[in-house]
Amino acid sequence: MEFERIACMKCKHYHVTFDQTAPRGCKLYGFKSAVMPYVLVKQSSGQDCSSFEEKAKKADENDNGKKDYNDPKYWG
């Protein structure tokens, strides 16, 4: 079975479960597993996951994804 790699960790439905046996989960489909959710979706349905939605970027982050603590808004 051929898998189209999907960046689950960038999807708004992905979450960490803190269950050592199944640390990855999908809120949309309501499951947790030891493998990345896109793999489980492909194995279960035979189709690639079509529900990927990229997480929204936080407004207070720079383009490189890090906060600038020299910005006066943090020290006002």
C-alpha positions as CSV (number, residue, x, y, z in Angstrom):
1,M,0.0,0.0,0.0
2,E,1.4,3.4,-1.1
3,F,1.1,6.3,1.4
4,E,1.0,10.0,0.5
5,R,2.8,11.6,3.4
6,I,0.6,14.1,5.3
7,A,2.1,16.4,8.0
8,C,-0.4,15.4,10.7
9,M,1.4,17.6,13.3
10,K,0.6,20.6,11.2
11,C,-3.1,19.7,11.1
12,K,-5.6,21.4,13.5
13,H,-7.2,18.0,14.2
14,Y,-3.9,16.3,15.4
15,H,-3.3,16.1,19.1
16,V,-0.9,14.4,21.6
17,T,-2.7,11.9,23.8
18,F,-0.1,11.4,26.5
19,D,-0.9,7.6,26.4
20,Q,2.4,5.8,26.0
21,T,0.9,3.0,23.9
22,A,-1.0,5.4,21.6
23,P,0.6,8.9,21.7
24,R,-0.9,10.3,18.5
25,G,-4.5,11.2,17.9
26,C,-7.0,12.8,15.5
27,K,-9.8,14.8,17.1
28,L,-11.9,14.8,13.9
29,Y,-12.0,11.0,13.6
30,G,-11.9,10.4,17.3
31,F,-9.0,7.9,17.6
32,K,-5.6,7.6,19.1
33,S,-2.8,5.3,17.9
34,A,0.9,4.4,17.9
35,V,1.3,5.4,14.2
36,M,0.6,8.8,12.6
37,P,-3.1,9.3,12.0
38,Y,-2.8,9.6,8.2
39,V,-1.4,6.0,8.2
40,L,-4.2,4.6,10.2
41,V,-6.8,6.4,8.0
42,K,-5.2,4.9,4.9
43,Q,-5.0,1.4,6.4
44,S,-8.7,1.6,7.5
45,S,-10.3,3.2,4.5
46,G,-7.9,2.5,1.7
47,Q,-7.9,6.3,0.9
48,D,-5.6,9.1,1.8
49,C,-6.8,11.5,4.5
50,S,-8.7,14.3,2.9
51,S,-9.5,16.2,6.1
52,F,-6.1,17.9,6.6
53,E,-6.6,21.5,7.7
54,E,-3.4,23.5,8.5
55,K,-3.3,25.0,12.0
56,A,-3.8,28.7,12.2
57,K,-0.6,30.7,12.8
58,K,-0.4,32.6,16.1
59,A,-0.6,36.4,15.6
60,D,2.3,37.1,18.0
61,E,4.9,34.9,16.3
62,N,7.4,36.1,13.8
63,D,7.9,34.3,10.4
64,N,10.5,32.0,12.0
65,G,8.0,30.7,14.5
66,K,9.7,32.2,17.6
67,K,8.6,35.0,19.9
68,D,10.7,38.2,20.0
69,Y,11.0,38.8,23.8
70,N,12.7,42.1,23.0
71,D,9.4,43.4,21.7
72,P,8.0,46.0,24.2
73,K,4.5,44.5,24.2
74,Y,5.8,41.7,26.5
75,W,7.2,44.2,29.0
76,G,4.6,46.9,29.3
